[in-house]
Amino acid sequence: MLAAATWGDLGTPRTPAGLRALRRALHPDVCAHPRAAEAFAHVTGLYEGPDFRLRVATGRRHGPGALLWRPEPGFEDLADVADRAHRALAGVRHPGFFSRRGAVPAAAPPAAGVVVYDDGDASARWWFLADFPRLDARTTVWVAKRLAAATAQAAEAGWVHGDVHAGTVVLNPAEHGLRLDGWWSGVRLGERLEVAPTAPTPPRWLGGARADARLTVAQSAALLLAAGAPAPDLADVLRRHAADPGDPADLLRDVDQVARRLYGRPAWHLLREPDRPPI
């Protein structure tokens, strides 16, 4: 009983009657086993919790001018997920893409379990969003628009990122470029999450709902609230999408409407490069 990770591992129907039968058998007043109370609480938790596993996994990134993935030992299969996601994304091109340059899979990964993606231009300088100070209000707008475009493109390619946070969003200040890193958390549209997200995530997806583009919209909106300083009207839009997200097109439309009301026509503005070395 204690070894079961989900209700399905117990081999008992997931019904109130099934729960009552197990609890009667495991109640400390009936069962003399020294861990009966622990098993009684465990089966109750399994019944009330999601009936699927979310793995807690991390990976290390390293490499100037490229994204190099080194998943922790035991999670090497996640490198293959990242590889398949990037290959699918490389075939999708439209005006709403991340930036003028997309991540292109390198011809030969340097070693087993390590995946490298060249940025397509050695002169391009990219930093993780976590490397920047808090974004000003106007920068929050263009990052929001590009995140919505990135989410839409991923869905078009059949993928959901699953964990959009400051360590998986990559910016190029020189051309206001944005792309998503950290695709070991990715899942196909309609599949359940496999890697526990770091990003704030609505409970329905943590509870086993099948992934769609709205999951990434919710995570993107929560990220922008935390990493940026949006104007109050834009903050209201982001809070709404963080709690009850729409499609990427809905987020893009809502952000654009608020931005035009606040600032007029879109205008280029400087984003300073961080002091840290680029990736």
C-alpha positions as CSV (number, residue, x, y, z in Angstrom):
1,M,0.0,0.0,0.0
2,L,2.7,2.5,1.0
3,A,4.6,1.8,-2.2
4,A,1.7,3.0,-4.4
5,A,2.4,6.3,-6.1
6,T,-1.1,6.7,-7.6
7,W,-4.6,5.3,-6.9
8,G,-4.2,3.2,-10.0
9,D,-1.3,1.3,-8.5
10,L,-3.7,-0.1,-5.8
11,G,-5.8,-2.2,-8.2
12,T,-9.0,-1.0,-6.5
13,P,-11.8,0.8,-8.3
14,R,-11.6,4.6,-7.7
15,T,-15.0,4.9,-6.2
16,P,-16.3,5.8,-2.7
17,A,-17.0,2.1,-2.1
18,G,-13.4,1.2,-3.0
19,L,-12.1,3.9,-0.7
20,R,-14.3,2.7,2.2
21,A,-13.3,-0.9,1.7
22,L,-9.6,0.0,1.9
23,R,-10.1,2.3,4.9
24,R,-12.0,-0.4,6.8
25,A,-9.2,-2.9,6.2
26,L,-6.4,-0.5,7.1
27,H,-8.0,1.2,10.1
28,P,-5.7,0.9,13.1
29,D,-8.5,-0.4,15.2
30,V,-8.8,-3.4,12.8
31,C,-5.4,-3.8,11.3
32,A,-2.6,-4.8,13.7
33,H,0.2,-3.8,11.3
34,P,2.5,-1.2,12.9
35,R,2.2,1.1,9.9
36,A,-1.6,0.7,9.5
37,A,-2.3,4.3,10.4
38,E,0.3,5.5,7.8
39,A,-1.2,3.3,5.1
40,F,-4.7,4.5,6.1
41,A,-3.7,8.1,5.6
42,H,-1.8,7.2,2.4
43,V,-4.7,5.7,0.6
44,T,-6.9,8.6,1.6
45,G,-4.4,11.0,0.0
46,L,-4.1,8.9,-3.2
47,Y,-7.9,8.9,-3.5
48,E,-8.1,12.7,-3.1
49,G,-5.0,13.5,-5.2
50,P,-4.3,13.3,-9.0
51,D,-4.0,9.8,-10.5
52,F,-0.8,10.4,-12.4
53,R,2.8,11.1,-11.6
54,L,4.6,14.5,-12.0
55,R,8.4,14.0,-11.9
56,V,10.5,16.6,-10.3
57,A,13.4,17.1,-12.7
58,T,16.1,19.7,-13.2
59,G,18.8,20.3,-15.9
60,R,21.9,22.4,-16.2
61,R,22.5,24.8,-19.1
62,H,25.9,25.9,-20.3
63,G,27.6,27.1,-23.4
64,P,28.3,30.6,-24.9
65,G,26.3,31.3,-28.0
66,A,24.3,28.1,-27.7
67,L,21.9,26.3,-25.4
68,L,23.4,23.2,-24.0
69,W,21.2,20.9,-21.9
70,R,22.6,18.6,-19.2
71,P,19.7,16.9,-17.5
72,E,20.4,15.5,-14.0
73,P,21.3,11.8,-13.9
74,G,18.2,9.6,-14.2
75,F,16.4,12.1,-16.5
76,E,18.3,11.6,-19.7
77,D,15.1,10.8,-21.6
78,L,14.1,14.5,-21.1
79,A,16.9,15.5,-23.5
80,D,15.1,13.5,-26.2
81,V,11.9,15.4,-25.4
82,A,13.8,18.7,-25.9
83,D,15.3,17.5,-29.1
84,R,12.0,16.4,-30.6
85,A,10.3,19.6,-29.6
86,H,13.0,21.8,-31.1
87,R,12.9,19.8,-34.3
88,A,9.1,20.2,-34.6
89,L,9.4,24.0,-33.9
90,A,12.2,24.4,-36.5
91,G,9.7,23.6,-39.2
92,V,7.2,26.3,-38.3
93,R,7.7,29.8,-39.6
94,H,5.3,32.7,-39.6
95,P,5.4,36.4,-38.8
96,G,4.5,35.8,-35.1
97,F,7.6,33.7,-34.6
98,F,9.9,34.3,-31.5
99,S,12.3,36.5,-33.5
100,R,14.0,36.7,-36.9
101,R,16.3,33.8,-35.9
102,G,15.0,30.6,-34.5
103,A,16.7,27.8,-32.5
104,V,18.2,25.3,-35.0
105,P,19.3,21.9,-33.8
106,A,23.0,21.4,-34.0
107,A,24.3,18.8,-36.5
108,A,26.0,16.6,-33.9
109,P,25.4,16.8,-30.1
110,P,28.7,16.6,-28.2
111,A,27.9,13.6,-26.1
112,A,25.1,11.2,-25.1
113,G,22.5,12.9,-22.9
114,V,23.6,16.4,-24.0
115,V,21.6,18.4,-26.5
116,V,22.9,21.6,-28.1
117,Y,21.0,24.2,-30.1
118,D,22.9,26.8,-32.0
119,D,21.1,30.2,-32.2
120,G,21.8,30.5,-35.9
121,D,24.1,33.5,-35.6
122,A,27.3,33.6,-33.5
123,S,26.9,37.4,-33.1
124,A,23.4,37.1,-31.6
125,R,23.5,37.8,-27.9
126,W,20.8,36.1,-25.7
127,W,20.2,36.2,-22.0
128,F,17.7,34.4,-19.8
129,L,14.9,36.7,-18.5
130,A,16.2,35.9,-15.0
131,D,19.4,37.8,-15.9
132,F,17.5,41.1,-16.4
133,P,16.3,43.5,-13.7
134,R,12.6,44.0,-13.3
135,L,11.1,44.8,-16.7
136,D,9.7,48.3,-17.2
137,A,6.0,48.7,-18.3
138,R,6.7,49.0,-22.0
139,T,9.2,46.1,-22.1
140,T,6.6,44.0,-20.4
141,V,4.2,44.6,-23.3
142,W,6.6,43.4,-26.0
143,V,7.7,40.4,-24.0
144,A,4.0,39.5,-23.5
145,K,3.3,39.8,-27.2
146,R,6.2,37.6,-28.1
147,L,5.4,35.0,-25.4
148,A,1.9,34.8,-26.8
149,A,3.3,34.3,-30.3
150,A,5.8,31.7,-29.1
151,T,2.9,29.8,-27.4
152,A,0.8,29.9,-30.5
153,Q,3.7,28.6,-32.7
154,A,4.4,25.8,-30.3
155,A,0.7,24.8,-30.4
156,E,0.8,24.9,-34.2
157,A,3.8,22.5,-34.0
158,G,1.8,20.3,-31.6
159,W,3.7,21.1,-28.4
160,V,3.0,22.7,-25.0
161,H,6.0,24.0,-23.2
162,G,4.7,23.2,-19.7
163,D,7.1,25.4,-17.6
164,V,7.4,29.0,-18.6
165,H,9.4,30.9,-16.0
166,A,12.3,33.4,-15.9
167,G,14.8,30.5,-16.4
168,T,13.2,29.3,-19.6
169,V,12.5,32.5,-21.4
170,V,15.4,33.9,-23.4
171,L,15.7,37.5,-24.7
172,N,17.8,39.2,-27.4
173,P,17.8,42.9,-26.5
174,A,19.3,44.1,-29.8
175,E,16.3,43.0,-31.9
176,H,13.7,42.4,-29.2
177,G,13.8,38.7,-29.9
178,L,12.3,36.1,-27.6
179,R,12.4,32.3,-27.6
180,L,11.6,29.5,-25.2
181,D,14.3,27.3,-23.6
182,G,13.8,24.4,-21.2
183,W,11.9,22.1,-23.5
184,W,12.6,19.0,-21.4
185,S,9.3,19.9,-19.7
186,G,7.4,19.9,-23.0
187,V,4.5,17.6,-23.8
188,R,2.5,17.0,-26.9
189,L,-0.9,18.7,-27.1
190,G,-3.5,16.6,-25.3
191,E,-1.0,14.8,-23.1
192,R,-0.6,15.3,-19.3
193,L,2.4,17.0,-17.8
194,E,5.3,14.7,-16.9
195,V,7.7,17.2,-15.2
196,A,6.5,19.1,-12.2
197,P,6.5,22.8,-13.3
198,T,8.5,25.5,-11.5
199,A,6.2,28.1,-12.9
200,P,2.9,29.0,-11.1
201,T,0.3,26.7,-12.7
202,P,-3.5,26.5,-12.3
203,P,-4.5,23.5,-10.2
204,R,-6.4,21.8,-13.1
205,W,-3.2,21.0,-15.0
206,L,-1.4,19.9,-11.8
207,G,-4.4,17.6,-11.2
208,G,-4.1,15.8,-14.5
209,A,-6.0,17.9,-17.0
210,R,-4.6,17.4,-20.6
211,A,-2.2,20.1,-21.7
212,D,-3.3,22.8,-24.2
213,A,-1.9,26.2,-25.2
214,R,-3.9,27.8,-22.4
215,L,-1.5,26.2,-19.9
216,T,1.4,28.2,-21.3
217,V,-0.7,31.3,-21.4
218,A,-1.5,31.0,-17.7
219,Q,2.2,30.5,-16.9
220,S,3.3,33.4,-19.2
221,A,0.8,35.8,-17.5
222,A,2.0,34.8,-14.0
223,L,5.6,35.3,-15.1
224,L,5.0,38.8,-16.5
225,L,3.3,39.8,-13.3
226,A,6.4,38.7,-11.3
227,A,9.2,39.8,-13.7
228,G,7.7,43.0,-15.0
229,A,6.1,46.2,-13.7
230,P,3.0,46.4,-15.9
231,A,0.7,49.3,-15.9
232,P,-2.4,48.7,-13.7
233,D,-4.7,48.0,-16.8
234,L,-2.2,45.5,-18.2
235,A,-1.8,43.9,-14.7
236,D,-5.5,43.3,-14.6
237,V,-5.3,41.6,-18.0
238,L,-2.4,39.4,-16.9
239,R,-4.1,38.5,-13.6
240,R,-7.2,37.4,-15.5
241,H,-5.2,35.2,-17.9
242,A,-3.1,33.7,-15.0
243,A,-6.2,32.5,-13.3
244,D,-8.5,31.8,-16.2
245,P,-6.4,31.8,-19.4
246,G,-7.6,32.1,-22.9
247,D,-5.9,31.0,-26.1
248,P,-2.6,32.7,-27.1
249,A,-4.6,34.9,-29.6
250,D,-6.7,36.1,-26.7
251,L,-3.7,37.1,-24.7
252,L,-2.1,38.8,-27.7
253,R,-5.3,40.7,-28.5
254,D,-5.9,41.8,-24.9
255,V,-2.3,43.0,-24.4
256,D,-2.3,44.9,-27.7
257,Q,-5.6,46.6,-26.9
258,V,-4.3,47.8,-23.5
259,A,-0.9,48.8,-24.9
260,R,-2.5,50.9,-27.7
261,R,-4.7,52.6,-25.2
262,L,-1.8,53.4,-22.9
263,Y,1.0,54.1,-25.4
264,G,-0.5,54.6,-28.8
265,R,1.2,52.9,-31.8
266,P,4.0,50.4,-31.0
267,A,7.4,52.0,-30.8
268,W,10.9,50.6,-30.6
269,H,12.7,51.3,-27.3
270,L,16.0,50.4,-25.8
271,L,16.4,47.3,-23.6
272,R,19.8,47.3,-22.0
273,E,21.9,44.2,-22.0
274,P,22.6,42.6,-18.6
275,D,26.0,42.8,-17.1
276,R,26.3,38.9,-17.2
277,P,27.9,37.1,-20.1
278,P,25.3,36.0,-22.7
279,I,24.4,32.3,-23.0
